[in-house]
Amino acid sequence: MLPYMGLLHSALGAELGDFMQGKESAEQALADIEAAYIAAAKEAGFL
């Protein structure tokens, strides 16, 4: 589970900033996080 969580934490860290600054909605932030995680997981061979 550790490599998966590392990818998730990286995606969260990269994408939550805009939401926290009020630049995008929660829905958009979650969609961006999901897309970033899926891309990273596919690149790492997990998906």
Secondary structure, DSSP 8 states (H G I E B T S, - for coil): -HHHHHHHHHHHHHHHHHHHTTSS-HHHHHHHHHHHHHHHHHHHT--
